[in-house]
Amino acid sequence: MKNEGEGSERPDNTAFTQQRLPAWQPILSAGIVIPGFLIIGLAFIGIGIGLFLTSQTIQVWEIDYTGVEKDSPCVRCTIQSSQNCTCDVTFSLSELFTGPVFFYYGLSNYYQNFRKYGVSKDYYQLTGDTQYFKSPQDVCSPYKYDSQNNPIVPCGAIANSMFNDTFELYQIINGTTKKQVPLDGKGISWWTDYNIKYRNPSSVNGSFANAFEGTVKPINWPKAVYELDPVDQNNNGFLNQDFLVWMRRSALPQFRKLYRRITEGDYAAGLPAGNYSLTVHYNYPVLSFDGRKKVVFSNVSWMGGKNDFLGIAYLVVGSLCVVMSVVMLIVYAKFKFSDDDDA
């Protein structure tokens, strides 16, 4: 006897539900697989050669200014009692450093991907919600309140450890005259960070600083967040370009972050060959965790910055595909001809 409701549980008698749709399944014969591997391998090798040769044309100039070496011009700034210390690092370029030139600062042995460090920020503060200015979230601890129990804005370990070395670059002309190279700091952060992720609070009584009333700056900061740029008032608060660059954490312990671009005036085409002096306002301590500091000058190509690994990876994979196609051809020929002889 047919159970009641059995018919209602049966799928509809359609091509889709009964899996009668037409299908195509490739037959991977030797005549398809071997040429396929060969074509893919040759394509990868061609792309790899292009990427590698392009990467070789990108210029990179790195200068370590940590001050560990005794002959370093910044060694005196590593003394803990030194405050407002500046040092001059000189270098020479033998040829034109083609523009636009990107100016980075680099840190090593610095683990920004450490989980407790990475979550130590208040997203509500950083979107301009003043309610959380007076009551920061617990994830910011121990950089939530200062010793006087005043709320810190912006709170958290990431903001508190913001990189604060500053630089000035000069071209030395005729051995004595210094000509300052203009550094452009506009638009160096990610577009999404500046336009979507972070927001400044609204001004109170016509004053931006009043929005932060009753709060204090991070412990390691020399000035409040609304005073980061005394020249450009639009570059203050949570939308300060240097602040946004720092708040985007790096995945690896050795990294570099964009500091400025050289794109203006007499240096729009790049840095001419000659002698240069880099004035470093040395503020950021790294020796306590065996870190290193450096500045990096680089230009870019259609593939981005210098990256030999990408081209090498394509070459290795392409070569493996070609080798595999040859091996499969030999194996196929051996067994195919053996079968023909047996027949």
N, C-alpha and C positions, 0 to 999 in steps of 0.2 A: 504494500500500500504506500502511496506517495506521501511523504511528510508534508505537512502544511507549511507553506512559506519557502519550500525548497526552490521553486521556480523563480522566486524573487531574488534569490542570492546568486543566480547564475548570471555571468556577464552577458552584456548584449552581444548578439551575433553580428559583430562588425569586424571589418578587416583589422582595425586597430586593437580592439580588445581581445580578439582571437589570434593576434599576431600572424596575420596573413598578408601584411604589407610587403610589397616587393623589396628585396634587399640585394646588395651587391657585396660580395666578399672577395677581396683580391687573392689570387693564388701567387704566393711568393716563390716564384721559380728562380733559378740561377740567372736566367736571362734578364730578370728585373732587378734582383737584389744586387748583383755585382756591379752593373752599370750605375745603379742608384748610389751605392757607396762611393764609387769613383767620382761621380758628378758632385755629390755633396762635399767630398774631400777636397776636390779642386776648387770649389766655390769658397770653402772655408780658408783654404790656403791663400787664395787671392784676396779675400777680405782681411786676413791676418797680416799679409804683407803691407796692404794699404794702411791699416791701423798702426802697425809698428813703425813704418817709415814716417807717417804723420806725427807720431809721438816723438820721434827723434828730432823733429824740427822745432818742438816747443822748448823754449828757453826757461831754465829754472836757476835761481841764484839764492843760496841759503847761507845765513850768517848766524852762528851760535853766539849769543851774548850773555849766557848764564853767569859767567864770571868765575868759573871754577879754576880755569888755568891761571897760573900766576902772571902770565904775560897778557892776559885779557884786559882791555881798557875798563871793563866793568867790575873788576875784582874788588875794588874798594867799596862798591855799592852792596856787596854781599854781607858786609858787617851789619849786625842787627841794629847797632846804634845809629847807623846812617839813615837820615831822613831827607826827603826831597833831593835825593841823589840823582845826578845826571852823568852820563858818560857818552863819549863820542866814538863811534865805530866807523872806521874808514875802509873803503874798498874801491876797487877799480874795475871798470868794464872795458874789455878789449875791442868790443864791437857794439853796434847799435842793439839795444835790447828792445825789440820790436813791440810797439804798443797795440792795443791798450795793455798796460802793465797792471797786474793785480798784486797788491801788497797784503801779505798774510802775517799773522803771528802764529807761532807754533809752540805746543807744549808736549812734553813726553813724560811717561810714567804717571799720567793723570787719568784716573778711572772715572770719567763722567757717567759711565754706564752702571755704576754701583747702584743697586736698587734703592737703598735708603736715601741715597743722595738724589737719585732721579725723581723720586716722588715728593721731595722736600720743597714744595711750592704751593701757593694757594691760587688756584685757577680763578676763584671768584674775585680775589684782589686784582689779578692781572687783567680782568675784563672790566675793571673800573667800578666794581660794586663796593661802595663806601661802607656798607654794613659790615663787611669783613675787614675793614681797615682797623676797627677797634677790637674785633674779635677774630683774630686769624685762626685758621684751621690747625688741628693738632699735628698734621703731617709736617708742619714747619718747625716743630720742636727739634733742637733747642734754640733755634733762631726765630722764636715766636714773639718773645718779649725781651727787653733789655734788662739790665740789673735793677732798674728802677720800676720795673713792671710796666713799662710803656710799650705799646704794640709796635712792632717793626713792620714797615711797608717799604719795599716788598719783602715778605718774610721768606724763610727757607734757606737751605744750604746752597742751592744753586745761585740765587741772587747774591747771597753774602760773599761768595767766592768769585765774584765777577772780576775778570781780568782788567787791570787798571794801569798797566804800563802804557805810556804814550810816546809817539815818535815824531820827529821832524827830519826831513830829508833835504840835503843841500848838495848842489853840484859845485865842486871846487874848480874855479876858472883861473887860469894863469898861476896856479899854485897858492894863491892867497885869498882871492875874492870868493865869497860864498853866495850862491844864488839858490834861493829856496825853491824846491820842487812842490808845486801845488798838489795836495792830496784831497781827493773827492770822497767824502763819506756818505753821500746820498744814495739811497736805494741798495745798500749792501746786504740787507736782510732779505729773507724770503718774503715774497709777495703775500702769501697766506698769513704769515705771522703779523705783518704790518696792517693788513686790511681786514682780517677776519679774526684771528686767534686772540689778539691783545687789543685792549681799549683803555684809553685814559678816562679818568673821572671828569665830570663836568666842573667847570670853574664855579667857585662860590663867591658871590659879591664881586664878580669881575676879576677875581684873582685865582689863578691855578693852584698856587701854594696853599690857599685856604682849604682846598679839598683834602689836604693831608694834615690838617690841624689835629693835634692830639696824638700824632704818631711820630716815630723817630726813624732815622735812616738805618740800614743794616750796619752791624757792628764794624765791619771791615771797610766800609765806604768812607771816603773823605768828605762827601757832600750828599745831600738828599737827592732823591730820584727826580724831583722837579727842578733841580739845578745842574743836571748833568752837562748841559750844553749852554753856556752863558751867551753864545753868539746867536744861535738859532733857537728861538723859543718853541718852535714846532717840533724840535728834536729833543724834547724833554719828556719826563714821565716814562710810562711803560712802552711808549713808541720810540724811545731813543734807539737809534740804529745799532750802536755797540751793545746795548743791553739785549736787544732782540737776537743778535748774532750769538751772544754768549748763552742765552737761555735755550737755544737749540742744541741739545747735548750731542756729543760725539760717541760713536759706538766703540771705538778703539782707544787704547791708552796713549797712543801717539797720534796727534791730530794737529790740524792747522785751521784757523778761522780767518775769514776775510776781514781785514782792517780798513783798507782804503783802496781806491783805484787811482791810477795816474793817467788822466785822459785830457788834461786841459793845457792851454797855453802853448809854450814852446815844446812841451813834452807830450803833445797829443799823438805824435808818431812813435813815441817811445823814449827811452833813456839813451842819450847819445853816449858814445864811447868816451871815457874819461874817468876822473877821480870823483868820489862822492864821500860825504860824511853823514852818518846817521846819528842824530842826537836822541838818546834813549833816556826818558824819564823813568828811572828804575824804581818801581813800587811793589811789584808782585813777587812774593817770596815762593821759591820752589825747592830750595836746598833741603828743607826739613823733610821732604818725602823723596829725596834723590831725583828730583825732576830736572828738566832742562828747558831752556827758553831759546827761541830762535825767531828770526824774521825771514820770510821767503818772498822773493820777487818771481813772478811767473807770468807768462802770457798763455793764450789759449788758441785752439784751432776749432775746426768744425766738429771734432769729436770731444771737445772739452779740454781739461787739463792734461798734463803729461801722465800717461798710463801705459807703460810697456807691457804690463801683465795681460791686458785685454788682447793685444795683438799676438803675444806669445801663446795665449790660450787658444785662439783661433788656429794658429799654425800647428799646435800640438794635436788638436782634435782633427783638423783636416788631414794631417799626416797619418794619424791612426786610421782614419777612414780609407785612405788610399792603400795603406799597408794591408788592411783587412780585405779590401777588394782583391788585391793581388793574391793573398793567401787563399781566399775562397775560390778564386779562379784556378789556382794550382790544384786544390783539393777536388774541385769539380771535374777538372780535366782528367786527373788521375783516376778517379772512380768511374767517371763516364766512359773513358776509353777502356778501362778494365772490364766493365760490363759488356761493351761491344765485342771485345776479344773473346769473352766467355760465350757469347751468343754465337 
